[in-house]
Amino acid sequence: MRTGAIMVALVAMSSCDLAQLPAPTAPPPRPSAPTDTGLARGPSDESLALTRYYARVQNDMLVRGLLRQDGGGPDTPFSADDLARNFERIAFYDEYVRGAGLSRGGGAQSALRRWGGPVRMQAVFGKSVSKDRQDRDVAEVQNYAARLARITGHPIFYSSNNANFFVFFLNEDDRPDALDQIRDIVPGISEESVDIFRDIPRSIHCLVAAFSESGNDQNYTTAIALVRDEHPDLLRRSCIHEELAQGLGLANDSPQARPSIFNDDDEFALLTSQDELLLKMLYDPRLSQGMSAQEAAPVVRVIAGELLGDD
């Protein structure tokens, strides 16, 4: 599964990785999150075709033993050295070229990025999303936000007001209408950045873009995740798990990370035991925004050893 995480800096995943965009200077007060009007409309042929396509994708992955939901086990051991190495690769490198949309780069090194203030998540729905589906998605985001807060020790919660991490659930027909909403959420956003949400190839299942404040690229203040409404249940949950976690600052994927959702092999659908440790490390107070991989390395090794009980 391809995802995208973009830092704006900007992020997208295979499901999708993280991109980061710098926020404009002196932004106006943030508007309330857009909400669904309740006016249902039938999906287009294009959206219906995508629904059939992603159902086949999910079924094929399950047949091949992918999209595991067990979080890892005896068949996926990892050491403190593995954990430290995977953290460095996932937290300090970018999968996508900054300012180039969904163009994959050569893994450029970056400083440590994460949220400094509270993360207030809210689900936003296109007009095509059914009320029953909305209720289930809200519950999923609420529960996952609470889990992320427990893991990281950082204030992360669901909020219907004054949100700063918006999780859009849109089908192919809803996306054009959502572009103005995205412009309202991120005043001054460039059209190149908006285009990331406009033109999404079928291979990208979902994505997240994290935005930093002006003058401090390492401090996230806003994020927008997009999950396709055409996804069947497990792909949908997988997108929520990966994009919301990547939107906290784990921007890259690594083929060596196992068990992990930060890996393009799609072996795991949901947050794993190692992923939880990676998130704990990201928000450990001994690490700070702006640290380079080299500066953080000695501390990362100590934290990894503590988490796994290594001497």
N, C-alpha and C positions, 0 to 999 in steps of 0.2 A: 504494500500500500504506500502510495506517495502522499506525504503531508508536507506542509511548508511552514517554516518559522522565519520571519523577517524582522530585522531590527531597523528602526528609523530614527535612527537606523531601522530595518525591516525584516520579518521572519516567516517561512512557509515549510510544511512537512511532506514525506513520502507516504505515510499519511502526510505530514507536513512539518517543516522546521521553521525556525523563528527569524524574522527580520526586524530590524529596528529603524525607526524614522525619528529624526529630531523634531520635537514639537516647535511650533512657531514662537517667536518672542512675544511676551505679554498677551497670551491668548485671552479672549473674552470669556465670561462665565460659561461653564459647560451647560448645555441644554439638558433637559430631562431626556432619558432614553426613549427612543421611539417605541411605540407599542402597536400591537396588532389591532386593526379596526374591526376584526370579526367578519369581514366580508369574504366569504369563501369563493373560490373560482376554480374551475377545472384545470388540471395541468395540461400543458401543450404537448404535442407529439414529441418534441425534443426532451421534455422532462420525463415523459413516460418511457422513452427509450433509455434514458439514463437510469431510471428505476429498475428496468429489466437488466441493464448492464451490470449495475452494482450488486444486484441479487446474484448474478452469475459469478461475479468476482468473489463475493463472500462464500458462496457454496464451493467454489474451486479451492479457496484457501483452506476451508475446513476439511475438505477431502484430503488435502495434502498435509494435514496435521498442523496447520498454522493457526494464528489467532487464538493461542492458548489463553486461558483465563485463570490459571492456577498460580500465577506470580512467580513461578520457578520452583525447583525442588532438588532432589538428590542428583538429577541428571544435569543440573546447571550450577555447579559449584563456582565460587569466585573468591579470590583472596583479597587481602588488604592492598596488595600491589595492584591487582586488577582494578579494584575500586578507585584507587588514586589515579591510575592511568586513564580510566574511563572518564572520571570527573574532569581531568585536564582537557581531554579531547572534546568533551561535550559542552563544557562551560566556557572554554577559552578560545574556541574556534567557530567561525561562521561557515555554514553550509552554502549560503547564498551570497552573491556579490552585493555589497551595499550599493543602493541606488540603481540597481540593474534588475529590479523586479524579481522574477523567479528564475533568473540565470544562475546556475550552480557555479560556484567558484572552486578554487583550489584549496579551500580550508584555511583562509587567512586568519591569523591569530588576532585576538581581541582582548580587551581587559574584562575583568569580572563585572557582570551586569546583573542587577536584580532590583526589586522594588524597595524603596526606602520607607514609604508610607503604607497605610492599610490598602489592601486589595479588595475592592467591592465589586463582586461579579453580578451580572444580570443577563438573563436570557432575553433575546429580542427575536421576534418571529415575523416571517413574511406572511402575507395574506393567505397563502395557499396551505399553511400548516394548520392541521385540524386542532380543535380544542383539546381533544383527548391526548394527542401527540404533544401539545404544548405543556399540559399538566405533567406528563411523564418526563419531558425534557427539563422542566423547572426543578422537579424533584431530584433528577440526576445531577444537575449542576449544584443544587443546594448541598446535597450529600457529599459530593466530591470536593466542593469548596471547604466544607468542614473537615474532611479528611486531610486535605492539603495543609490546613491550618495546624492540625494536630502534628503532622509530620515535620513541618518547618518551624513551628513555634512563632510564625509570623501571623499578624492579623489578616486573615483571609475569610471572607464571608459573603453570603448572598445578600444583595440589597436591591430593593425596588426603587430606591431614590439615590441620587448622587453617585451612581455607579461609575467606575473607571476601567472596568474590564468587561467588555460587551461580547456576548456569545451569540452571534447571529445564526439562526436556523433558517435557511433559504433554499427554495428550489430554483431551478434554472429560470423560471418566469419571474421570481421575486427579486433577483439580484439587481436589475436595472433600477428599480424603485429604491433599493437600499443605498445606492451611491450617494444620494443627497443626505441621507441619514449619517453616513460615514463622514461626509464633509462637515456636518453639524457637530459631530462628536470630536473631530480633530480640526478645529479652525485653522485655516492656512495650509492644510494638507495639499501637497502638489498633485497635479493630475496624473503624473507618472505613478505616484503611490496609489491613487484611486484606481488606476488601471489594473493593479494587481487583483482587485476584487471584481473588476469588470470582465476580464479575459482570463478565465481559469481553465486550463486544459483538463480533459477528462481524467488524465493520469494523476492529477492533484485531487485527492479526496477531501481535503480540508486544509485550512491554513490559519496562522495567527500572525499578526503584526503588532509589535510592541513599540511604543513611542516614548522617547526620553525628553526630559525638559531641556530647554535651551541652555547651553553652556555646561551641561552635565550629561553626556551621552550614556553614562553608566547607570543612571537612575531612571528606572521606568516609572512613568506616571499614568499612562493610558495603554490599553491593549484592545485589539479587536480580533476575535476569532470567528471563522466562518465554517459552518458545518453544513454539508449538503443535505437537504430534506429528502433527497432521493435514496439515501442510504437505508439499508435494512438495519435491524436493531443492533447487531453486534458491531458492524462497521461504524454506526453512529456513536455507540459508547466508546469505541476505540478512538475516534476523533476527539471526543470530549476529553478523554484521559490524556492523550498526547498533547493536544493543542493548549489546554489549560496549564499543564505542567511546563511545557516549553515556554509559554508566555510569562512564566515566573523567572526565566533567565537561563534555562538550559537549551541553548539555541541550535546545537549541532546534533548529528547522529554519528555513531561509530559502529562499524561492522564487528568490532571486538567486544562490544558491550552485550553481555548475556548473563542472566536473563534481563531483558530491557525492552521498553518500547522505543527507546532512542537508538533504533537500529532499523535499517531499511528492509530487513529480511522478513518482517511481519510475523515472526514466530509467536510473539506475544501481542495480544490485543489490549490488555489492561495493565495498569501500573504494577510493576513487579517489586519484589523485595529489594533488589539492588536499586531500582529507581527511587524508592523511598529514602534509601541512604544517600543517594546523589542529591536529593532535595534537602535533606538534613544538612549536608555539607555546604550546599549553596547558601543557606541562611545561618550557618554557624557564625557567631559574633567574632570569632578569631579571624575570619576572612572579611574583607571590606571591598566595597565598590571601587573599581579602578585598579585593583591589583592586577599585575601581569601574571602569566602562568609561572614565570620564574620566581617572582616574589612569593607567590602562594604555595609553591611546591613543597617546602619543608612543613608548612602547617597542614597542607592537604594530607601528607603522609601520616602525620600524627593523628589527625582526625579519623582517617580511614582505619588505622590500627586500633583506635579506641572503639570505633563502631563495630568492628569484627572481633574484638577481644584479643587481638594479636599483641604480643610483647614487643 
